[in-house]
Amino acid sequence: MQAVNKALEWITKVAYLNIIWIAFSVVGLVAFGLFPATAACFTVTRKWITGYTDIPVFKTFWKAYRESYKGANILGYIILAFGYILYLDFLFLTVNNNESTLLLTIPFLFISILYILTVLYIFPVYVYYDMKISKVLKSAVFIMLLNPLSTLVMVMGLFGIMFVLWQFQGIFIFFSMSIISIALMMPAYRAFQKIQEKQTYINNGKLIED
């Protein structure tokens, strides 16, 4: 019975977080509310994953939303700008169907996959590390490349969630970004820990040599 109550408690928390995410996205007229709301959602799930399971959800979300409003919007629109450029490239390749454009297809696919996989790490990196926007983008690329297993788990989790949401669209209001943020933050957190362990090992090795 205690396990059932605990499960129901977490389901309620995750659903509540998702409703707050939708509400604050709408309050910001989506264009200016979506990205800080998403950053705030990832902040809450980061707290949960790192052991702070009893935090006040709304208070934590609101604080993160206010603090990340400018940075998250800048970051989000940089992501959108890169995505739009890739979309224009895609249109160019599909309209100009000749041998020269076919040669560009492979590098286009490579860059597109690299972009998509990097985006999965953007908000986890942003809410976990205290760094400038430019460094967030660089770090997301490097962490993604250095942790293929975590990246694979992210992709599989995201596809699974999107499939369920497509099949049961009515649950979107309760379980969408909150679940996605958990599915991305958990493997990302493992990747961050691995990197930290490697850095500690290297630093300890240098101390022994000295």
Residue pairs with C-beta under 8 A, 6 or more apart in sequence:
13 57
14 174
14 175
14 178
14 179
14 182
15 174
15 175
15 178
16 57
17 41
17 44
17 45
17 57
17 61
17 178
18 41
18 173
18 174
18 175
18 176
18 177
18 178
18 179
19 173
19 174
20 37
20 41
20 57
20 58
20 61
21 37
21 38
21 40
21 41
21 61
21 176
21 177
21 178
22 173
22 177
24 33
24 36
24 37
24 40
24 61
24 65
25 33
25 34
25 37
25 38
26 33
27 33
28 34
28 36
28 37
32 73
34 76
35 72
35 73
35 75
35 76
35 77
36 65
36 68
36 69
36 72
36 73
37 65
38 72
38 76
38 123
38 177
38 181
39 64
39 65
39 68
39 71
39 72
39 75
39 123
39 126
39 127
40 60
40 61
40 62
40 64
40 65
40 68
41 61
41 177
41 178
41 181
42 123
42 124
42 126
42 127
42 181
42 184
42 185
43 60
43 61
43 64
43 68
43 127
44 55
44 57
44 60
44 61
44 64
44 181
45 178
45 181
45 182
45 185
46 124
46 127
46 128
46 185
46 189
47 53
47 55
47 60
48 55
48 182
49 182
49 185
49 186
49 189
50 189
64 127
68 126
68 127
71 126
71 133
72 126
74 133
75 122
75 126
75 133
75 136
75 137
78 133
78 137
79 119
79 122
82 115
83 115
86 108
86 111
86 112
86 115
89 108
90 108
90 112
92 101
93 101
93 104
93 105
93 108
114 141
117 144
117 151
117 154
117 155
118 137
118 140
118 141
118 144
119 140
120 144
120 151
120 154
120 155
120 158
120 184
120 188
121 140
121 143
121 144
121 151
121 154
121 184
121 188
121 191
122 136
122 137
122 140
123 181
123 184
124 184
124 185
124 188
124 189
124 192
125 136
125 139
125 140
125 143
125 188
126 136
128 188
128 189
128 192
129 136
129 139
131 139
143 188
143 191
143 192
143 195
144 151
146 191
146 195
147 187
147 190
147 191
147 194
147 195
149 187
150 187
150 188
150 190
150 191
151 187
153 186
153 187
154 183
154 184
154 187
154 188
157 183
157 184
157 187
158 180
158 183
158 184
160 183
161 179
161 180
161 183
164 171
165 171
165 172
165 175
165 176
